[in-house]
Amino acid sequence: MLVEQTFDLVLTDQGMPGMTGRELAHQIRKTNTELPVLLLTGDTDITVDTSEIGLVLTKPFRIDDVERAIASLT
């Protein structure tokens, strides 16, 4: 989808079947260095590569937290 369409932002969860959010961000960076990635996670101790992930929101979060995060990344 990322090759065929244009997106302003990728919002992904860390825990997904088959691939983590970090792994997805790494794959995105192979073809798109500018697309912002917002990672959602329930992990309490998370470290990320800021060259691949723009921002992390930890659960639980409020919708206004998501709105602020999106605004800061776009």
C-alpha positions in Angstrom: 0.0 0.0 0.0 2.8 2.4 0.8 4.3 2.0 -2.7 0.9 2.4 -4.5 -0.6 5.3 -2.4 0.5 8.5 -0.7 0.0 8.9 3.1 0.6 11.8 5.4 1.3 9.7 8.5 1.5 6.1 9.6 -0.1 5.3 13.0 0.8 1.8 14.2 0.6 -0.3 17.3 3.7 -2.0 18.6 2.1 -5.4 19.2 0.8 -6.8 15.9 0.7 -10.3 14.5 3.6 -11.0 12.2 5.5 -7.7 12.6 6.0 -5.2 15.4 5.4 -1.5 15.0 9.2 -1.0 15.2 9.8 -3.5 12.4 7.1 -1.8 10.3 8.8 1.6 10.8 12.1 0.0 9.8 10.6 -1.4 6.6 9.0 2.0 5.8 12.3 3.8 6.1 13.8 1.5 3.4 11.6 3.3 0.8 10.4 6.4 2.5 12.6 8.5 4.8 10.1 11.3 5.2 6.8 9.6 6.2 6.1 10.3 9.9 5.5 7.2 12.1 3.5 7.4 15.3 3.9 4.3 17.4 1.2 3.3 20.0 2.2 0.9 22.7 1.2 -0.5 26.1 4.9 -1.2 26.9 6.1 0.8 29.9 9.8 0.6 28.9 10.1 1.4 25.2 13.1 2.6 23.4 12.9 3.5 19.7 15.1 4.7 17.0 14.1 8.3 16.5 15.3 8.2 12.9 12.6 5.6 12.2 9.8 6.5 14.6 8.7 10.1 15.1 6.8 9.8 18.3 5.6 7.2 20.8 2.3 7.3 22.7 1.9 4.9 25.6 -1.5 3.4 26.5 -3.8 4.4 27.9 -4.0 7.7 26.1 -6.7 10.2 25.3 -7.9 11.3 21.9 -6.5 14.8 22.4 -3.1 13.1 23.0 -3.4 11.5 19.6 -4.5 14.7 18.0 -1.5 16.6 19.5 0.9 13.9 18.3 -0.5 13.9 14.8 -0.3 17.7 14.7 3.3 17.7 15.8 4.3 15.2 13.2 2.5 16.6 10.2 
